[in-house]
Amino acid sequence: MRILYVVGTRPNFVKTAPVIAAMRARLPEGRHAIVHTGQHYDRLMSEVFLEELGVPAPDFMLEVGSGSHAQQTARTMERLEPVIEQEKPDLLVVPGDVNSTLAAVLTAVKMDVAVAHVESGLRSFDLTMPEEVNRIVADRFGSHLFLHSEEAMSNLRAEGIGPERMHFVGNTMIDTLVALEERIAAAEAAARLDLSPGSYLLVTLHRPALVDGPLLAETVAQLSHLARQMPVVFPVHPRTRKMMKALDDWTEPEGLLLIEPLGYLDFLSLETDARAVLTDSGGIQEEATYLGIPCFTLRANTERPVTVQHGTNTLLGLDPAAIAEIPAALAERPADRPEPPPLWDGHASERIADILAPPDPELLSA
């Protein structure tokens, strides 16, 4: 069996690494080729993840870089097509909802290659989000749709997708987190920043709706004000940093600890020890839910309602003024951490391997 894995952004690596490991273990004689599209091209946003997650070096680097949605999608399709022609895969595996995902699915389908979509069925029901369009297209054409939450089944049924394509396997991002728990604990990133565990707010913000307009300046001001009540540490996405520096009369905000993006282990170490997280990232909503860390999402909606239903995630809306409500909300939170959602147990990738490459029954009975 010949399999092509296409990854392009920081979360993609985390979601795909355990799938690659499980499939390589199940099919050691198979061809497992990795394509890195380069949608995230900063070293701290990509290569360091490959090093930390133990993923083999990519077989193909497409280096699509930044650009408009159309430019990124078109470059990926143009550069992926000859790779598919060369590799002649039986299956293309792609995670998530970024432009690399959309491009990989469209290219594969047009070249008559089956597609497995990891993290299928998520919906925000907001078509102004480019990711929502990418999710819908990936699920429309995927032959194997791997779901990590129960509401995803209802979403796909509502779009007319048959149950034979759906597989509720759990969350592969949590597989990676579970596998690295000891290394994450040993990283002690908070101590290196002179932060006490359980004392600080960890912030990540990068979505265009928040950082590309007037909301960014207001958000930074609100965070600076909050920093008078509790430490606020903000690893700044390269794109967010660029937009901050473009603000009129930009100066480093008082009280905020603005740092460079972190590797996966260091970031998870900071997240594990945080009092709470403020984010607009889908993946961090999930990580915080597994870890039992209170999460506040600065968005009008979420494609991961399981995190809200679970009680760990609070939607603040796209309203920077709501940041001021975080201390009071934390004071009302119960001390006990809830159990993770169903099948968020570190074994989702094994379930995917069971479906794509079922164990040989004769070997099991031997």
N, C-alpha and C positions, 0 to 999 in steps of 0.2 A: 504494500500500500504506500502511496506517495501522498504526503500531506504538506500543504503550504500554510504557514502561520503568518498572518499579517498584523504587525503592531506599529503604532505610530506615535503614541503619546504616553506620558507618565503613567496614568491609570491602566492603559492597555497592557503594559509590561507586567504589572502586578496581577491582573486578571488572567493573563495567558501563561505566565511562567509555570504554575502548577499543572496546567493542562498539557503543556509540552512535556513536562517531566513524566506525567502519568501515561501519555501516549507513547513516549520513547520506551518506558518500562514495559508496556503492553506489547509493543511492536518493535523489538530491538533490531530487527532486520529491515524495517521499513525506512523510507526516505522521509526525513523530517527537516524541511527547509524553512528558515526563518527570514522574513522580509521586514526590514525596519524602514518605514516610509520616510522618517525624518521630519514628521510634522512637528514634533518637539525636537529641536536641534541643539539647544543649550546642553552642555555636558551634564550639569546638575539636574536637568530635566529628563535625561534619557540614558546616556552611557553609564552613569553611575548606578542606575537601576539595574542594568544588565549585569554589572559586576556584582552587586549585592545580592541579586536574586538567584545567582547561579545559572542563569540562562546561557546557553552556548552563544558564541559570537554570531551575529546575523550573517546569513549566507549572501544576502543582497541588501545594499544600502541605497535607497532611492533618492535621498537628499532633496525632498520636495520643498522644505523650508516654509517660510511664512508667505502670506499673500491673502487675497480675498478667498471666499469659500469656493468660488468657481475656479480660481487659479490652483488652489491646493488640490481640489478634486480632479481637475483636468490633468495636472502634472502627475498625480499618483496613478491615474488610469493609463496615461501614456507610458509611464515607466514600468508599471506592473505588467502590462500586456506581454512584452517580450520575455519577462520572467516566467509567466505562465506557459508561454509557448515553449520555452526551454525545459521547464520542469515537468510539464504534462501531469499535474497533480490529479489524484482521484478526488481530493477534497481540499477545500480552502477553509481554514478556521480563522474567524475574525471576531474580536470582542467589541463591546461597547457601542458608542454612538457618535464618534468623531468623523471628520471628513475622510480620514483614511478608511474608516469602516464603510462609508457609503461608496467610495471609489472602488474598494476591493470587491464589494458585493456586485456592483454593476459590471465590472470587468469580468469577473468569474462567470456570472450568469450569461453574459453575451458570448463567452467562450465555452459554454456548456460544461462548466465545472460546478459540482455540488458545493453548497455553502453551509457551514455550521456556524450559527451565530450564538456566541456566549453572552449572557446577560440580555436575554430577549424579553419582550413583552412589557418593558417599562414605558410609561406614558405620563407626560405632564399635562397633556391636552392643551398645549400652548404652541401653536404652529409658528409663532414668531421666534421660537427657539430653533436655531439650525439643527441642534441635536435631535429634536423631535422628528423632523423630516427624515434624518438619517436613520433613526430607529424604525420608523414605519417602513421605509424602503428595505432595510435589512431583513425585517421580519416577513415582508411580503415575498421575498425571493429565497429566503433561507430554507433549506430542506430539513435541517435539524435545528430546532430552536430550544436552547437551554435556558431554563427559567430559574431565577433565584428567589422568587417570592410568589405567594399564592395568588395575589391580585393580578399578576401578569397573565394568568390563565384566562381570567375574565376579560382582560383587555384584548387578548388575541382572539378569543371567541367572538367578541363584538365586531371584529374586523373580518370575520368569516374564515378564519384559519382553523383547519381541522385538528382534532386532538392527536392524530397520528404523528404530527410534526412537533408536538410540544413534549418537553421532558423537564419535569420539576426536579432539579438536581441539587439546588443550593447555590451558595455564593463562592465562586472561585477566588475572589479577592480575600475572603476570610481564610481560605486554604493557605495562602501565602503568609498571612499574619500569624496563623497558628504555628506554621512550620518555623517561623523565625522568632517566636516569643522569647526564648532564652537570650538570643542575640539582642533583641530589642531592649530587654531588661538590663543587659550588661552595658548598653550604650551610654546610659546616664547623661543624656543630652541636657536635661534641666540643670544638673549640677554644674556642667561646664559653662552654663550661662548665668550661674549664680541665682538660679530660681529654685524656690522650695516646692517640692511636689504638693499638688493640691491647692496651690495658691494663685495660679495665673490663668489668664484667658489666652488661648492659642487662636490665631486668626489666619485664615487664607481667603483671599478674594481675587477673582480673575475674570469673571464673566463680563462681556461687553455691556450688558444692561446696567451694570454697576460702575464699571471703571472707565467707560468711554464718554462720560458726560458729567454734568454738574453734581451727580450723586457722590462722586469720588471725593471731592473736597469736603463735603458734608460728613461723609463716612469717616474720613481721617480725623476731622475735628471731634466727632463723637467719641472715637477711640481714644484720642488724646485726653478728653475729659474723663472717660472711664478709667484711664490709667492712674488717675488720682486716687481711685478706690481699690484697685487691684493691679498687679503687674499685667501688662499686655505685650505679648511677643508675636511678631508678625513676620514670618518668612515670606518675602515679597516675590511673587511671580515676575519673571522678566518683563512681561507685557504690562503688568500693573505698575512696576517701577518706572517704565517708560512714560506711562500716562501721568504718574505723579509728578515727574520732573517737568512735564509740559504744562502743569498748572501755573496760573499767574502767581507771581511772588512766592514760588515754592521754597519753603525752608523745612528742614527736618522737624517733624512735630515733637513737641516737648513731651517726655514721659513714655513715648512708645519705643519699644525695642524692635527696630526694623533690621532684619538680618537677611542674608542671601538665602535662596532656596536650599533645602536640605536634602540629603540622600534619604532613601526610604527608611532605613533603620533609625537614623537620628530623628526624623519627623515622627515616626511611630512612638519613639521613646518620649518625645515631648508631648504627644497626644495622650499617651497612657498616663502620664503624670499631671495632666492639666486639670484645673478645676472645672473648666468648660471650654468649648470650642465655638467659634463664630466662623461661618463659612458660607460660600455659595457653590461648593463642590458636592456633586452627588456621591462620589466615593467616600469622602470624609464623613458624610452623614452615616454611611454604612459602617465604617470603622468605629465611629463613636458609639453607634448602637451596639456593636459586638462588645466593645470595651466597657459599656455602661457609663460613658462620659456624657454629661449633658451637652447637647448640641443646639445651637441657635443658627437657623438658616436665613440668610438675608436675601430671600427670594419671595416672589409672589406665589410660587407653587413648587411642588417637588414631584419628580417621577418615581420617588421612593417613598410612597405613603406608609409602607410597613414601618419605617423609622419613626413616623409620627404616631401611628397606632400603638407602637411599642412603648411610647412614653419617653423616649430618650431625645427626640428631636422636636423643636418648636419652630414653626414658620413665623418669622418676624414681618414678612412682607418686604417689598422693595422700598424700605423706609428706614434710612439711617437713624432717624430720631428714636426708633425702637431699641437701639443699642443701649440706651439709658435704662431700659427695663430689666436688663440682664441681672444685676445684683439682687433685685427683689425676687425675680423668678428663681434664682439659685437658692435663696433663703427658704423658699417654699418647697423645694424638691425633697422627696424622701431620700433617706441616706442609703437604703438598700439598692443595689444594682440589679436590674432585671436579667433574666436568662436571655440568651440570644434568640432570634427568630428560628423557626423550624429549618433544619438542614444547614444552618450556618455553623458547621461543626468541624471544618477542616477536611472534609472528604468529598466535596462536590466534584473535583476533577476526577476522582476515581469512578464516580458515577457516570461522568461523561465518557470515560474510557470504556466502561461496561457497555455503553450504548454504541459507540463508534467502532469498538473492537472487542466484542464479547469474548470472555475467557473460553478457552477450549474445554468443553464438558468432559472430554476424555482425560485431560490433564487434571481436572478438578477431582475426578473420581479415582485417579490412580493412587 
